[in-house]
């Protein structure tokens, strides 16, 4: 899979980690999607902020819906 940008410091909230555990989801899948530019379910504001972040080399946000609906 081709990456759109290099991964730097990776962060996940405790709630996201718990939700992935409860959904039996593999975090690596989401990291792969994130680095390839599939950033999941974002609103227009976050998509615009990510476009600017790509230009500046700053924080890029992603959000995914799990099989549990979380």
N, C-alpha and C positions, 0 to 999 in steps of 0.2 A: 504494500500500500504506500503510495506516495504521500509525503507529509507536506503541508502548506507552510509550516514554520517549525523551528526547533522547539522541543519541550525544554522549559527551564525548570524552575521550582514548581512542583505540583502540590496543589492544595485541594482538600475536600472537607466539607463541614462534617462534624460528628453525625448530624442527621442524615447526610447523604451516605455516609459509610454504613450506618445502621439500616437505612432503607435498602441499600444494595445487598447487605447480608440477609435481610428478611426476604428479599426477592430472589436470593440465590444467584445474583448477577455477578458477572466477572468484570471487575473494574478495568482490566486491560482492554476489553472491547470498547469501553467508553473513551479511554485514552487514545486508542487508535482512531476512533471517529473524530475526536477533538483535534488531534494533530493533522488529520486529513482535511480539516475545515468543515466537517459536518458537526455543527455546534448545537444541534438539537432544537429544542423549543424555546426560542427567544422572542421577546417583543421587539418592536421597531427601534426603541431607544437602545437596547442592548446590542442589536445588530449594527447600528450606526457606531456605537462605542467600540465594538470589536473591529470594524473597518478602520477606525482611527488608530486603534491599538496595533493593528498589523503594520500600519504605516510608521508608527513611532517605536514599535518593538516593546510595547507594554502589555499589561494584563489582558488576557483573552478569556471571556466567560463562556461556558457551555452549560446546558441544562437538558437532561434527558428524562423521558417518562419510562418508568420501569414496568415490568409485567404486572405488578401489583397495583398499578395506577398511581404510584407515588412519584 
